[in-house]
Amino acid sequence: MTRTAGSKGEKTLSALREAGLKRLYRQGFSGMTLRELAGDVGIQAGSLYNYFRNKQDFLYQVMVTVMEDILTEMEEKLRGTRTPREALMAYVDCHVSFHSSRNREVLISTMELRSLTPENYQKIVALRDQYEGQFRKILEWGNKEKSWKVPDAQVATKLILGMMTSVGTWYKPGGRYKISDLILIYQDMIDNLLHNEVSAHALDPALMESRLTRQILKQ
């Protein structure tokens, strides 16, 4: 993305990004226009090209920022972990907190993946694979250290990440639970699940969601 130097340029870029997120969330990629985006922040439409090349470039930059941010946060959380369980708890902390606090961006990144050009799509998927791959490595590490027994780390990765990602679809700020509460609930449930020797039945998404619901209601 082309960026205008100086604090004014950075402030405008930040305003454009926030306004664009709102429009993407409400209208979708196909429904928003750059002219509307420019009007939202009070600049001429031609000035947008100081910040991104076109609407596709804007969408890509939104998605790549989300992925780079979560990868950075994951690396920071995992730094210094010494055991598979410590790494697992750190990863769950990162995933649940990120998908709760930035659920709008995550939802856009999921729903609008299809709107990317093939080249941009491959770049975002590569970043997602990198992030997902780290969780699979943690599960494999735990298998090796006999911290738990996961028959298929790849399948377990998909199912557990899917269960954790769902928090972003229903969590609401100011509701009954703080993000810190949800992190502890997810950590406890996933920790118990893995230490009870994961089976294909235990990893059924509907069953896991039911267990999570019961766990929340106990709080």
Secondary structure, 3 states (H helix, E strand, C coil): CCCCCCHHHHHHHHHHHHHHHHHHHHHCCCCCCHHHHHHHHCCCHHHHHHCCCCHHHHHHHHHHHHHHHHHHHHHHHHCCCCCHHHHHHHHHHHHHHHHHHCHHHHHHHHHCHHHCCHHHHHHHHHHHHHHHHHHHHHHHHHHHCCCCCCCCHHHHHHHHHHHHHCHHHHCCCCCCCCHHHHHHHHHHHHHHHHHCCCCCCCCCHHHHHHHHHHHHHHC
